[in-house]
């Protein structure tokens, strides 16, 4: 039986004191959500303070723990960043909430801990060695390279990206081999073919080795529910309340798994509340497909503390989902109308200076909130034809010095030198020490050096092995790790790299091995960071003049941010720009279209347009604007023509 929770006025006042600025209170919309503990959806507009309202609910629940039936609370979000924000804001007030039987983490960490790892242990009588895309891809690539010439390898070579395709093979619940976690069966019709059997065997071998990718975790979770369905009951008893923040960013396989466990076709015992904004779903791979299906009971937060009325009145027309109960009520006090900056090809370089001048004209240049220029599509990669077509625009066309270095600190790289250059920046040497040890682990894997039970070494197992084998060499390694880390901090990377290269034969000698398969990894001097979701921008991506600094970045990079002023540069996607697909929205009509690319365009515009508090500017080429200008509502829009800068 789920807990009966009643929230008193003084409890809400307690949360207000902890979470809100002095003198601020929760309005009726937020109080209604804080007091609700049914299975519901909360659809919240940008700037509505949905996460703060969730935190208020959690700090109040903390005071009611432990529950009499021994159950706890499950809080999930899509990214570590979101979880870190929750911890940063309330962990010091909520020690019980962050301990057993409660769990606060990402959807991936929940699946790993409660489903994938337990089922793997049940099935194979050992723990998986690693759940990680990078190590899995390394092993899969090695398997691919070692395939003999055969019809199977020929078939794979004929694919667009054979190695990548192989890396992403996974099993569905019926042990069919599929391509991708959302379940496209690519080889079922050929399940008796030699190719199919080859790939299935290799996939099974990698799984048995204990090297899993993130997709495998969801496969194992589904198997767990199928083979031992009582695990669902156990999870219901463990977690009375389930809160899923940023629900719109969940992919299909994540959405379906949560539904299968906790909602269970309306028969789930746990109360699950899904929180987010369907209109901001720009991260899940399904893009415009309606993944999130509404509950019977929906609460809404329509009031936006971020958006002014002039901005809110414009951007709500760009919402993909807007039924009779949808609205955006701009509560931020500012009367600046959104601006359309009309430019021609000759003046494209003057758009950002024009925006900067508008910022100054409105007295916003000293705002504590950032001022940013954003664009959906940033660079043309290798598409020279599109890059040279002046009718097609991306961010690099607006700002010639724009450079995007995609990547983030990873655990595994293609060469030793990268481990010394890319690491998590902290005030301790630990990230550097970990990176160097991870490089050693990669060398061991390349040389096929495994533990006594034929599993890849972990950092702890490697350290333990060296300590047990030769304590002198153990002390030598620790001293080296310290000196190498200090050397990297002192920007002596080349010296450290050479020092490690000298040390590697000593390391391998402890395993009666010498450098062989790892030669290229150790000596390769070309460092390159593969593309990831997180973007690290170089200092060139800033416009600076007269003390005003404006960052130039992508829409994806600013999701969740609040700006003082934002300039949205339209860009080419599948042959068209936003102003072409969304012309009716610019004219003040609500979105009502079924075309996939139109849906993608309006989601991106909605996220980008809802960043600023004071000033929203959108740059549109004059040829596209001329289609709109006779009927555009100048009471809602300020029209500015971009001219040459004197």
MINUMI-680829 format. One record per residue (C-alpha): residue number from 1; residue in three letters; y, x, z. Coordinates in steps of 0.25 Angstrom, whole numbers, plus 5000, padded with zeros to 4 digits. Layout:
% MINUMI-680829
[NUM 'ALA' [Y X Z]]
...
% end
This chain:
% MINUMI-680829
[1 'UNK' [5000 5000 5000]]
[2 'UNK' [5013 5006 4996]]
[3 'UNK' [5024 5009 5006]]
[4 'UNK' [5034 4998 5009]]
[5 'UNK' [5048 5005 5008]]
[6 'UNK' [5061 4999 5013]]
[7 'UNK' [5074 5007 5011]]
[8 'UNK' [5085 5004 5021]]
[9 'UNK' [5100 5006 5018]]
[10 'UNK' [5101 5017 5028]]
[11 'UNK' [5090 5024 5021]]
[12 'UNK' [5097 5023 5007]]
[13 'UNK' [5110 5028 5015]]
[14 'UNK' [5102 5040 5020]]
[15 'UNK' [5098 5044 5005]]
[16 'UNK' [5112 5042 5001]]
[17 'UNK' [5117 5052 5011]]
[18 'UNK' [5107 5062 5006]]
[19 'UNK' [5108 5060 4991]]
[20 'UNK' [5122 5055 4987]]
[21 'UNK' [5136 5061 4988]]
[22 'UNK' [5144 5056 5001]]
[23 'UNK' [5148 5042 5000]]
[24 'UNK' [5139 5038 4988]]
[25 'UNK' [5128 5028 4989]]
[26 'UNK' [5117 5022 4981]]
[27 'UNK' [5121 5010 4973]]
[28 'UNK' [5112 4997 4973]]
[29 'UNK' [5104 5002 4961]]
[30 'UNK' [5099 5014 4968]]
[31 'UNK' [5097 5007 4981]]
[32 'UNK' [5088 4997 4974]]
[33 'UNK' [5080 5009 4968]]
[34 'UNK' [5079 5016 4981]]
[35 'UNK' [5074 5004 4989]]
[36 'UNK' [5063 5001 4978]]
[37 'UNK' [5049 5006 4980]]
[38 'UNK' [5042 4997 4969]]
[39 'UNK' [5036 5003 4957]]
[40 'UNK' [5048 5003 4948]]
[41 'UNK' [5056 5010 4937]]
[42 'UNK' [5070 5015 4940]]
[43 'UNK' [5078 5017 4927]]
[44 'UNK' [5090 5024 4930]]
[45 'UNK' [5102 5028 4920]]
[46 'UNK' [5107 5042 4920]]
[47 'UNK' [5116 5046 4932]]
[48 'UNK' [5110 5034 4940]]
[49 'UNK' [5105 5043 4951]]
[50 'UNK' [5091 5039 4950]]
[51 'UNK' [5085 5052 4956]]
[52 'UNK' [5095 5051 4968]]
[53 'UNK' [5090 5037 4970]]
[54 'UNK' [5076 5042 4970]]
[55 'UNK' [5079 5053 4979]]
[56 'UNK' [5085 5043 4989]]
[57 'UNK' [5072 5035 4988]]
[58 'UNK' [5064 5047 4991]]
[59 'UNK' [5073 5052 5003]]
[60 'UNK' [5072 5038 5009]]
[61 'UNK' [5056 5038 5007]]
[62 'UNK' [5056 5051 5014]]
[63 'UNK' [5060 5045 5027]]
[64 'UNK' [5048 5035 5026]]
[65 'UNK' [5038 5046 5024]]
[66 'UNK' [5026 5047 5027]]
[67 'UNK' [5021 5034 5022]]
[68 'UNK' [5011 5027 5031]]
[69 'UNK' [5000 5027 5021]]
[70 'UNK' [5002 5042 5018]]
[71 'UNK' [5007 5040 5004]]
[72 'UNK' [5018 5048 4998]]
[73 'UNK' [5029 5048 4987]]
[74 'UNK' [5027 5054 4973]]
[75 'UNK' [5040 5058 4966]]
[76 'UNK' [5039 5063 4952]]
[77 'UNK' [5048 5068 4941]]
[78 'UNK' [5047 5075 4927]]
[79 'UNK' [5052 5089 4930]]
[80 'UNK' [5053 5099 4941]]
[81 'UNK' [5068 5098 4940]]
[82 'UNK' [5068 5084 4944]]
[83 'UNK' [5059 5086 4956]]
[84 'UNK' [5067 5098 4961]]
[85 'UNK' [5079 5089 4961]]
[86 'UNK' [5072 5079 4970]]
[87 'UNK' [5067 5090 4979]]
[88 'UNK' [5081 5097 4980]]
[89 'UNK' [5088 5084 4983]]
[90 'UNK' [5079 5078 4994]]
[91 'UNK' [5068 5087 4998]]
[92 'UNK' [5076 5092 5010]]
[93 'UNK' [5077 5078 5015]]
[94 'UNK' [5063 5074 5012]]
[95 'UNK' [5052 5084 5017]]
[96 'UNK' [5042 5073 5018]]
[97 'UNK' [5044 5068 5004]]
[98 'UNK' [5041 5082 4999]]
[99 'UNK' [5027 5084 5006]]
[100 'UNK' [5014 5077 5006]]
[101 'UNK' [5010 5066 5002]]
[102 'UNK' [5023 5065 4993]]
[103 'UNK' [5024 5072 4980]]
[104 'UNK' [5037 5076 4972]]
[105 'UNK' [5035 5083 4959]]
[106 'UNK' [5034 5082 4944]]
[107 'UNK' [5025 5073 4937]]
[108 'UNK' [5017 5086 4932]]
[109 'UNK' [5016 5091 4946]]
[110 'UNK' [5011 5078 4951]]
[111 'UNK' [5000 5077 4940]]
[112 'UNK' [4996 5091 4942]]
[113 'UNK' [4995 5090 4957]]
[114 'UNK' [4989 5076 4959]]
[115 'UNK' [4981 5074 4946]]
[116 'UNK' [4978 5086 4937]]
[117 'UNK' [4975 5097 4947]]
[118 'UNK' [4966 5088 4956]]
[119 'UNK' [4958 5083 4944]]
[120 'UNK' [4957 5097 4938]]
[121 'UNK' [4951 5101 4951]]
[122 'UNK' [4942 5089 4951]]
[123 'UNK' [4937 5092 4937]]
[124 'UNK' [4936 5107 4936]]
[125 'UNK' [4934 5111 4951]]
[126 'UNK' [4946 5120 4950]]
[127 'UNK' [4961 5120 4950]]
[128 'UNK' [4969 5121 4937]]
[129 'UNK' [4975 5135 4935]]
[130 'UNK' [4988 5130 4929]]
[131 'UNK' [4995 5117 4924]]
[132 'UNK' [5005 5123 4915]]
[133 'UNK' [5009 5122 4900]]
[134 'UNK' [5012 5136 4898]]
[135 'UNK' [4999 5142 4903]]
[136 'UNK' [4991 5132 4896]]
[137 'UNK' [4998 5134 4883]]
[138 'UNK' [4995 5149 4884]]
[139 'UNK' [4980 5146 4886]]
[140 'UNK' [4980 5136 4875]]
[141 'UNK' [4987 5146 4865]]
[142 'UNK' [4977 5157 4869]]
[143 'UNK' [4965 5147 4866]]
[144 'UNK' [4972 5143 4853]]
[145 'UNK' [4973 5157 4848]]
[146 'UNK' [4959 5160 4852]]
[147 'UNK' [4954 5149 4844]]
[148 'UNK' [4945 5154 4832]]
[149 'UNK' [4949 5150 4818]]
[150 'UNK' [4943 5136 4816]]
[151 'UNK' [4946 5122 4811]]
[152 'UNK' [4951 5120 4825]]
[153 'UNK' [4961 5131 4825]]
[154 'UNK' [4965 5128 4810]]
[155 'UNK' [4968 5113 4814]]
[156 'UNK' [4977 5118 4825]]
[157 'UNK' [4984 5128 4816]]
[158 'UNK' [4987 5116 4807]]
[159 'UNK' [4995 5109 4818]]
[160 'UNK' [5010 5111 4819]]
[161 'UNK' [5009 5119 4832]]
[162 'UNK' [4995 5123 4834]]
[163 'UNK' [4996 5131 4847]]
[164 'UNK' [5005 5121 4853]]
[165 'UNK' [4996 5109 4849]]
[166 'UNK' [4984 5116 4855]]
[167 'UNK' [4991 5118 4868]]
[168 'UNK' [4994 5103 4870]]
[169 'UNK' [4981 5098 4868]]
[170 'UNK' [4976 5090 4879]]
[171 'UNK' [4966 5080 4883]]
[172 'UNK' [4968 5065 4885]]
[173 'UNK' [4961 5057 4896]]
[174 'UNK' [4949 5055 4887]]
[175 'UNK' [4948 5070 4884]]
[176 'UNK' [4953 5069 4870]]
[177 'UNK' [4962 5080 4865]]
[178 'UNK' [4976 5077 4863]]
[179 'UNK' [4989 5083 4859]]
[180 'UNK' [5000 5081 4870]]
[181 'UNK' [5000 5074 4883]]
[182 'UNK' [5004 5061 4877]]
[183 'UNK' [4990 5060 4871]]
[184 'UNK' [4990 5061 4856]]
[185 'UNK' [4976 5062 4852]]
[186 'UNK' [4976 5072 4841]]
[187 'UNK' [4961 5075 4840]]
[188 'UNK' [4953 5063 4844]]
[189 'UNK' [4949 5059 4830]]
[190 'UNK' [4943 5073 4829]]
[191 'UNK' [4937 5074 4842]]
[192 'UNK' [4924 5079 4836]]
[193 'UNK' [4930 5090 4828]]
[194 'UNK' [4929 5105 4831]]
[195 'UNK' [4944 5106 4832]]
[196 'UNK' [4945 5095 4843]]
[197 'UNK' [4933 5101 4851]]
[198 'UNK' [4939 5115 4850]]
[199 'UNK' [4952 5110 4856]]
[200 'UNK' [4946 5101 4866]]
[201 'UNK' [4937 5113 4871]]
[202 'UNK' [4949 5122 4872]]
[203 'UNK' [4957 5112 4880]]
[204 'UNK' [4946 5110 4889]]
[205 'UNK' [4944 5125 4891]]
[206 'UNK' [4959 5127 4895]]
[207 'UNK' [4958 5115 4904]]
[208 'UNK' [4946 5121 4911]]
[209 'UNK' [4953 5134 4913]]
[210 'UNK' [4963 5127 4922]]
[211 'UNK' [4975 5129 4913]]
[212 'UNK' [4982 5116 4911]]
[213 'UNK' [4994 5111 4904]]
[214 'UNK' [5003 5100 4909]]
[215 'UNK' [4996 5090 4900]]
[216 'UNK' [4982 5093 4906]]
[217 'UNK' [4987 5089 4919]]
[218 'UNK' [4990 5075 4914]]
[219 'UNK' [4976 5075 4907]]
[220 'UNK' [4970 5079 4920]]
[221 'UNK' [4978 5068 4928]]
[222 'UNK' [4973 5057 4918]]
[223 'UNK' [4959 5062 4920]]
[224 'UNK' [4960 5061 4935]]
[225 'UNK' [4965 5047 4934]]
[226 'UNK' [4953 5043 4925]]
[227 'UNK' [4942 5051 4932]]
[228 'UNK' [4947 5048 4946]]
[229 'UNK' [4956 5036 4946]]
[230 'UNK' [4957 5035 4961]]
[231 'UNK' [4967 5046 4960]]
[232 'UNK' [4977 5036 4957]]
[233 'UNK' [4974 5028 4970]]
[234 'UNK' [4975 5041 4977]]
[235 'UNK' [4989 5044 4971]]
[236 'UNK' [4994 5030 4974]]
[237 'UNK' [4990 5032 4989]]
[238 'UNK' [4997 5046 4989]]
[239 'UNK' [5010 5041 4983]]
[240 'UNK' [5016 5027 4987]]
[241 'UNK' [5028 5030 4979]]
[242 'UNK' [5030 5037 4966]]
[243 'UNK' [5044 5040 4960]]
[244 'UNK' [5045 5046 4946]]
[245 'UNK' [5058 5051 4943]]
[246 'UNK' [5063 5054 4928]]
[247 'UNK' [5052 5045 4923]]
[248 'UNK' [5058 5045 4909]]
[249 'UNK' [5054 5060 4907]]
[250 'UNK' [5039 5057 4910]]
[251 'UNK' [5030 5059 4897]]
[252 'UNK' [5020 5049 4893]]
[253 'UNK' [5008 5056 4900]]
[254 'UNK' [5016 5057 4913]]
[255 'UNK' [5021 5043 4913]]
[256 'UNK' [5007 5037 4910]]
[257 'UNK' [5000 5045 4921]]
[258 'UNK' [5010 5041 4932]]
[259 'UNK' [5008 5026 4927]]
[260 'UNK' [4993 5028 4928]]
[261 'UNK' [4993 5034 4942]]
[262 'UNK' [5004 5026 4949]]
[263 'UNK' [5008 5013 4941]]
[264 'UNK' [4993 5011 4937]]
[265 'UNK' [4997 4998 4928]]
[266 'UNK' [5005 4992 4940]]
[267 'UNK' [4993 4994 4950]]
[268 'UNK' [4998 5007 4956]]
[269 'UNK' [5000 5007 4971]]
[270 'UNK' [5011 5018 4971]]
[271 'UNK' [5025 5013 4968]]
[272 'UNK' [5030 5021 4957]]
[273 'UNK' [5045 5022 4953]]
[274 'UNK' [5049 5028 4940]]
[275 'UNK' [5063 5033 4939]]
[276 'UNK' [5071 5038 4927]]
[277 'UNK' [5078 5033 4914]]
[278 'UNK' [5070 5030 4902]]
[279 'UNK' [5082 5032 4893]]
[280 'UNK' [5082 5047 4897]]
[281 'UNK' [5068 5050 4893]]
[282 'UNK' [5071 5063 4884]]
[283 'UNK' [5060 5072 4890]]
[284 'UNK' [5047 5065 4889]]
[285 'UNK' [5039 5068 4876]]
[286 'UNK' [5038 5054 4871]]
[287 'UNK' [5053 5053 4870]]
[288 'UNK' [5057 5039 4865]]
[289 'UNK' [5044 5033 4868]]
[290 'UNK' [5044 5023 4880]]
[291 'UNK' [5036 5030 4890]]
[292 'UNK' [5042 5024 4902]]
[293 'UNK' [5038 5009 4903]]
[294 'UNK' [5046 5001 4913]]
[295 'UNK' [5040 4995 4926]]
[296 'UNK' [5042 4980 4929]]
[297 'UNK' [5052 4984 4939]]
[298 'UNK' [5064 4993 4935]]
[299 'UNK' [5076 4997 4943]]
[300 'UNK' [5088 5003 4936]]
[301 'UNK' [5099 5012 4940]]
[302 'UNK' [5110 5009 4930]]
[303 'UNK' [5122 5015 4937]]
[304 'UNK' [5125 5029 4933]]
[305 'UNK' [5133 5038 4942]]
[306 'UNK' [5134 5048 4931]]
[307 'UNK' [5139 5040 4919]]
[308 'UNK' [5153 5034 4918]]
[309 'UNK' [5154 5020 4912]]
[310 'UNK' [5159 5025 4898]]
[311 'UNK' [5147 5034 4897]]
[312 'UNK' [5137 5024 4903]]
[313 'UNK' [5142 5013 4893]]
[314 'UNK' [5139 5022 4881]]
[315 'UNK' [5126 5029 4885]]
[316 'UNK' [5119 5016 4890]]
[317 'UNK' [5118 5012 4875]]
[318 'UNK' [5110 5025 4872]]
[319 'UNK' [5099 5020 4882]]
[320 'UNK' [5085 5019 4875]]
[321 'UNK' [5081 5009 4886]]
[322 'UNK' [5091 4999 4890]]
[323 'UNK' [5086 4985 4894]]
[324 'UNK' [5095 4974 4900]]
[325 'UNK' [5095 4980 4914]]
[326 'UNK' [5099 4994 4908]]
[327 'UNK' [5113 4999 4910]]
[328 'UNK' [5121 5011 4913]]
[329 'UNK' [5132 5009 4923]]
[330 'UNK' [5141 5021 4923]]
[331 'UNK' [5147 5024 4937]]
[332 'UNK' [5153 5037 4935]]
[333 'UNK' [5168 5036 4935]]
[334 'UNK' [5174 5041 4922]]
[335 'UNK' [5180 5034 4910]]
[336 'UNK' [5179 5045 4899]]
[337 'UNK' [5172 5038 4887]]
[338 'UNK' [5161 5045 4880]]
[339 'UNK' [5166 5053 4868]]
[340 'UNK' [5160 5055 4854]]
[341 'UNK' [5164 5068 4848]]
[342 'UNK' [5164 5066 4833]]
[343 'UNK' [5162 5080 4825]]
[344 'UNK' [5160 5085 4811]]
[345 'UNK' [5152 5096 4807]]
[346 'UNK' [5163 5106 4806]]
[347 'UNK' [5168 5103 4820]]
[348 'UNK' [5154 5103 4827]]
[349 'UNK' [5158 5116 4835]]
[350 'UNK' [5170 5109 4841]]
[351 'UNK' [5162 5098 4848]]
[352 'UNK' [5159 5105 4861]]
[353 'UNK' [5174 5110 4862]]
[354 'UNK' [5178 5096 4859]]
[355 'UNK' [5169 5091 4870]]
[356 'UNK' [5175 5102 4880]]
[357 'UNK' [5189 5097 4877]]
[358 'UNK' [5185 5083 4880]]
[359 'UNK' [5179 5087 4893]]
[360 'UNK' [5193 5094 4897]]
[361 'UNK' [5201 5083 4892]]
[362 'UNK' [5194 5074 4902]]
[363 'UNK' [5195 5084 4913]]
[364 'UNK' [5180 5086 4915]]
[365 'UNK' [5180 5101 4913]]
[366 'UNK' [5179 5104 4928]]
[367 'UNK' [5168 5095 4931]]
[368 'UNK' [5157 5100 4940]]
[369 'UNK' [5147 5092 4931]]
[370 'UNK' [5143 5100 4918]]
[371 'UNK' [5148 5097 4904]]
[372 'UNK' [5138 5098 4893]]
[373 'UNK' [5135 5097 4879]]
[374 'UNK' [5121 5092 4875]]
[375 'UNK' [5113 5089 4863]]
[376 'UNK' [5099 5083 4861]]
[377 'UNK' [5094 5093 4850]]
[378 'UNK' [5099 5107 4852]]
[379 'UNK' [5094 5117 4842]]
[380 'UNK' [5087 5117 4828]]
[381 'UNK' [5076 5127 4831]]
[382 'UNK' [5071 5131 4818]]
[383 'UNK' [5076 5120 4809]]
[384 'UNK' [5086 5127 4801]]
[385 'UNK' [5088 5116 4791]]
[386 'UNK' [5092 5106 4802]]
[387 'UNK' [5101 5117 4809]]
[388 'UNK' [5108 5119 4795]]
[389 'UNK' [5110 5104 4793]]
[390 'UNK' [5124 5101 4798]]
[391 'UNK' [5121 5086 4799]]
[392 'UNK' [5110 5089 4810]]
[393 'UNK' [5115 5094 4823]]
[394 'UNK' [5109 5100 4836]]
[395 'UNK' [5116 5107 4847]]
[396 'UNK' [5116 5121 4841]]
[397 'UNK' [5124 5115 4830]]
[398 'UNK' [5135 5111 4839]]
[399 'UNK' [5135 5123 4848]]
[400 'UNK' [5130 5135 4839]]
[401 'UNK' [5128 5145 4851]]
[402 'UNK' [5118 5135 4858]]
[403 'UNK' [5105 5141 4862]]
[404 'UNK' [5094 5135 4869]]
[405 'UNK' [5084 5143 4876]]
[406 'UNK' [5073 5133 4880]]
[407 'UNK' [5064 5137 4891]]
[408 'UNK' [5062 5138 4906]]
[409 'UNK' [5055 5148 4915]]
[410 'UNK' [5040 5147 4912]]
[411 'UNK' [5028 5152 4919]]
[412 'UNK' [5023 5158 4906]]
[413 'UNK' [5029 5165 4894]]
[414 'UNK' [5024 5172 4881]]
[415 'UNK' [5027 5186 4886]]
[416 'UNK' [5029 5194 4898]]
[417 'UNK' [5044 5197 4896]]
[418 'UNK' [5047 5182 4896]]
[419 'UNK' [5042 5181 4911]]
[420 'UNK' [5052 5191 4915]]
[421 'UNK' [5064 5184 4908]]
[422 'UNK' [5061 5169 4911]]
[423 'UNK' [5059 5165 4925]]
[424 'UNK' [5065 5155 4935]]
[425 'UNK' [5078 5160 4941]]
[426 'UNK' [5077 5160 4956]]
[427 'UNK' [5083 5168 4967]]
[428 'UNK' [5069 5174 4970]]
[429 'UNK' [5060 5184 4962]]
[430 'UNK' [5049 5174 4963]]
[431 'UNK' [5051 5168 4949]]
[432 'UNK' [5050 5182 4943]]
[433 'UNK' [5038 5186 4950]]
[434 'UNK' [5031 5173 4946]]
[435 'UNK' [5035 5176 4931]]
[436 'UNK' [5029 5190 4931]]
[437 'UNK' [5016 5185 4938]]
[438 'UNK' [5015 5174 4928]]
[439 'UNK' [5017 5184 4917]]
[440 'UNK' [5005 5192 4923]]
[441 'UNK' [4997 5179 4923]]
[442 'UNK' [4999 5177 4909]]
[443 'UNK' [4995 5192 4906]]
[444 'UNK' [4982 5189 4913]]
[445 'UNK' [4980 5176 4905]]
[446 'UNK' [4982 5183 4892]]
[447 'UNK' [4972 5194 4896]]
[448 'UNK' [4962 5183 4901]]
[449 'UNK' [4962 5188 4915]]
[450 'UNK' [4958 5176 4924]]
[451 'UNK' [4954 5174 4939]]
[452 'UNK' [4940 5176 4944]]
[453 'UNK' [4938 5161 4941]]
[454 'UNK' [4943 5163 4927]]
[455 'UNK' [4956 5156 4929]]
[456 'UNK' [4970 5162 4925]]
[457 'UNK' [4977 5169 4936]]
[458 'UNK' [4988 5163 4944]]
[459 'UNK' [4999 5171 4951]]
[460 'UNK' [4993 5170 4964]]
[461 'UNK' [4979 5173 4959]]
[462 'UNK' [4985 5185 4952]]
[463 'UNK' [4992 5190 4965]]
[464 'UNK' [4980 5188 4973]]
[465 'UNK' [4971 5195 4964]]
[466 'UNK' [4980 5208 4963]]
[467 'UNK' [4981 5208 4979]]
[468 'UNK' [4966 5207 4981]]
[469 'UNK' [4963 5217 4970]]
[470 'UNK' [4973 5228 4974]]
[471 'UNK' [4984 5226 4985]]
[472 'UNK' [4991 5238 4979]]
[473 'UNK' [4993 5232 4966]]
[474 'UNK' [4996 5219 4973]]
[475 'UNK' [5008 5226 4980]]
[476 'UNK' [5012 5233 4967]]
[477 'UNK' [5012 5219 4959]]
[478 'UNK' [5021 5213 4970]]
[479 'UNK' [5031 5225 4969]]
[480 'UNK' [5031 5224 4954]]
[481 'UNK' [5034 5209 4954]]
[482 'UNK' [5046 5211 4964]]
[483 'UNK' [5051 5223 4955]]
[484 'UNK' [5049 5216 4942]]
[485 'UNK' [5056 5203 4947]]
[486 'UNK' [5068 5211 4952]]
[487 'UNK' [5069 5218 4939]]
[488 'UNK' [5070 5205 4931]]
[489 'UNK' [5081 5200 4941]]
[490 'UNK' [5088 5213 4938]]
[491 'UNK' [5086 5210 4923]]
[492 'UNK' [5077 5222 4921]]
[493 'UNK' [5067 5213 4913]]
[494 'UNK' [5063 5224 4903]]
[495 'UNK' [5059 5234 4914]]
[496 'UNK' [5051 5223 4921]]
[497 'UNK' [5044 5219 4908]]
[498 'UNK' [5040 5234 4906]]
[499 'UNK' [5036 5235 4921]]
[500 'UNK' [5027 5223 4920]]
[501 'UNK' [5021 5228 4907]]
[502 'UNK' [5017 5241 4914]]
[503 'UNK' [5011 5233 4925]]
[504 'UNK' [5003 5224 4917]]
[505 'UNK' [4991 5234 4915]]
[506 'UNK' [4990 5236 4930]]
[507 'UNK' [4989 5221 4932]]
[508 'UNK' [4978 5219 4921]]
[509 'UNK' [4971 5231 4926]]
[510 'UNK' [4968 5223 4939]]
[511 'UNK' [4960 5214 4930]]
[512 'UNK' [4953 5225 4923]]
[513 'UNK' [4962 5221 4910]]
[514 'UNK' [4972 5228 4901]]
[515 'UNK' [4983 5222 4893]]
[516 'UNK' [4977 5215 4880]]
[517 'UNK' [4980 5201 4877]]
[518 'UNK' [4993 5201 4885]]
[519 'UNK' [5000 5212 4877]]
[520 'UNK' [5009 5204 4869]]
[521 'UNK' [5013 5195 4881]]
[522 'UNK' [5017 5208 4889]]
[523 'UNK' [5025 5215 4878]]
[524 'UNK' [5031 5203 4870]]
[525 'UNK' [5046 5205 4871]]
[526 'UNK' [5050 5191 4864]]
[527 'UNK' [5054 5181 4875]]
[528 'UNK' [5054 5166 4871]]
[529 'UNK' [5055 5154 4880]]
[530 'UNK' [5047 5142 4874]]
[531 'UNK' [5054 5129 4873]]
[532 'UNK' [5054 5120 4886]]
[533 'UNK' [5060 5108 4891]]
[534 'UNK' [5071 5115 4899]]
[535 'UNK' [5082 5122 4892]]
[536 'UNK' [5089 5135 4896]]
[537 'UNK' [5102 5136 4889]]
[538 'UNK' [5109 5149 4887]]
[539 'UNK' [5124 5152 4891]]
[540 'UNK' [5128 5150 4876]]
[541 'UNK' [5126 5135 4878]]
[542 'UNK' [5139 5133 4885]]
[543 'UNK' [5152 5130 4879]]
[544 'UNK' [5163 5137 4887]]
[545 'UNK' [5178 5136 4886]]
[546 'UNK' [5190 5135 4895]]
[547 'UNK' [5182 5135 4907]]
[548 'UNK' [5173 5123 4902]]
[549 'UNK' [5158 5126 4901]]
[550 'UNK' [5149 5116 4893]]
[551 'UNK' [5134 5117 4893]]
[552 'UNK' [5127 5114 4879]]
[553 'UNK' [5113 5109 4881]]
[554 'UNK' [5103 5099 4877]]
[555 'UNK' [5101 5084 4881]]
[556 'UNK' [5088 5087 4887]]
[557 'UNK' [5094 5098 4896]]
[558 'UNK' [5104 5089 4903]]
[559 'UNK' [5095 5077 4906]]
[560 'UNK' [5098 5073 4920]]
[561 'UNK' [5111 5081 4921]]
[562 'UNK' [5125 5075 4924]]
[563 'UNK' [5137 5081 4916]]
[564 'UNK' [5152 5079 4917]]
[565 'UNK' [5153 5079 4901]]
[566 'UNK' [5142 5079 4890]]
[567 'UNK' [5143 5081 4876]]
[568 'UNK' [5131 5076 4868]]
[569 'UNK' [5130 5082 4854]]
[570 'UNK' [5121 5074 4845]]
[571 'UNK' [5110 5081 4838]]
[572 'UNK' [5100 5079 4827]]
[573 'UNK' [5086 5074 4831]]
[574 'UNK' [5076 5070 4820]]
[575 'UNK' [5087 5070 4809]]
[576 'UNK' [5098 5061 4817]]
[577 'UNK' [5108 5063 4828]]
[578 'UNK' [5110 5054 4840]]
[579 'UNK' [5122 5047 4834]]
[580 'UNK' [5114 5042 4822]]
[581 'UNK' [5103 5037 4830]]
[582 'UNK' [5111 5031 4841]]
[583 'UNK' [5123 5026 4833]]
[584 'UNK' [5122 5011 4839]]
[585 'UNK' [5122 5017 4853]]
[586 'UNK' [5135 5025 4850]]
[587 'UNK' [5140 5011 4846]]
[588 'UNK' [5137 5005 4859]]
[589 'UNK' [5124 4998 4857]]
[590 'UNK' [5111 5000 4865]]
[591 'UNK' [5100 5008 4860]]
[592 'UNK' [5090 4999 4853]]
[593 'UNK' [5081 5007 4843]]
[594 'UNK' [5066 5010 4842]]
[595 'UNK' [5067 5023 4834]]
[596 'UNK' [5061 5035 4841]]
[597 'UNK' [5072 5045 4837]]
[598 'UNK' [5083 5035 4841]]
[599 'UNK' [5076 5033 4855]]
[600 'UNK' [5076 5048 4857]]
[601 'UNK' [5091 5050 4853]]
[602 'UNK' [5095 5039 4862]]
[603 'UNK' [5088 5045 4874]]
[604 'UNK' [5094 5058 4871]]
[605 'UNK' [5108 5053 4870]]
[606 'UNK' [5106 5044 4882]]
[607 'UNK' [5102 5057 4891]]
[608 'UNK' [5114 5065 4885]]
[609 'UNK' [5124 5054 4886]]
[610 'UNK' [5121 5052 4901]]
[611 'UNK' [5124 5066 4906]]
[612 'UNK' [5140 5065 4908]]
[613 'UNK' [5148 5059 4919]]
[614 'UNK' [5161 5060 4912]]
[615 'UNK' [5161 5063 4897]]
[616 'UNK' [5151 5060 4887]]
[617 'UNK' [5153 5066 4873]]
[618 'UNK' [5144 5064 4860]]
[619 'UNK' [5146 5072 4848]]
[620 'UNK' [5143 5065 4835]]
[621 'UNK' [5145 5070 4821]]
[622 'UNK' [5156 5062 4813]]
[623 'UNK' [5147 5058 4802]]
[624 'UNK' [5138 5051 4812]]
[625 'UNK' [5150 5046 4820]]
[626 'UNK' [5156 5040 4808]]
[627 'UNK' [5144 5030 4808]]
[628 'UNK' [5149 5025 4822]]
[629 'UNK' [5164 5027 4823]]
[630 'UNK' [5168 5013 4817]]
[631 'UNK' [5160 5005 4828]]
[632 'UNK' [5160 5015 4840]]
[633 'UNK' [5166 5009 4852]]
[634 'UNK' [5178 5018 4856]]
[635 'UNK' [5179 5011 4869]]
[636 'UNK' [5166 5018 4873]]
[637 'UNK' [5168 5031 4865]]
[638 'UNK' [5179 5041 4863]]
[639 'UNK' [5178 5047 4849]]
[640 'UNK' [5183 5062 4848]]
[641 'UNK' [5183 5069 4835]]
[642 'UNK' [5179 5084 4836]]
[643 'UNK' [5189 5093 4829]]
[644 'UNK' [5191 5108 4827]]
[645 'UNK' [5195 5115 4840]]
[646 'UNK' [5208 5121 4839]]
% end
